[in-house]
């Protein structure tokens, strides 16, 4: 079957600014970039407002769910640090690390080097966690191993192919090619897994004794972070990785500023 006339997976997203950044992306993810990236200021501004409003609404749900046995220790630990250190952590270090680990690979073209690097960095950052965070660290370890295996297999397939046979026919299929085609055709799974992992690592902000009840409500406890992760993901896919980073930094800065002003 011919694919002539079929747009690539990362072809421009149709419609205006709202269609481009609509939260419906969460239910039906795709790899399409914004048709007109010059509209990024308006797109990021809308994402900021939607993200902040949605996270505040979900904060009520989070606080109710946290009553099952969650104690938020992040604010206390953060406010014990010098003001300049707080600012650097909130507006620079945390956004850079989290956007690098969770959203840099989110593009139509699968880059094994990027996937391996983000997996390795995620493993280094979260290997010391406990509870569900250990599961995320284990996933990062698996990503590193699988990326290495795919790279080695494609390398071996290339070396094993005789030079004289290059024009003899199509290249033999590799695992790397198969995984890359699956990745491009099924954006929902990379996006959803990224959002889930982003939410899970924020459980480290709490001191909690794991029981059946605390496990069941865990997604509700971190629902504001999952919602914000969706906003950052939309920015990353539509406008580029830098856009997700800027949005993340501005959101953190806004929340931190309100916390300092109120405290």
Secondary structure, 3 states (H helix, E strand, C coil): CCCCCCCCCCCCECCCHHHHHCHHHHCCCCCCCECCHHHHHHHHHHHHHHHHHHHHHHHHHHHHHHCCCEEECHHHHHHCCCHHHHHHHHHHHHHHHHHHHHHCCCCCCCCHHHHHHHHHHHHHHHCCCCCHHHHHHHHHHHHHHHHHHHHHHHHHHHHHCCHHHHHHCCCCCCHHHHHHHHHHHCHHHHHHHHHHHHHHHHHHHEEECCCHHHHHCHHHHCHHHHHHHHHHHHHHHHHCHHHHHHHHHHHHHHHHHHHHHHC
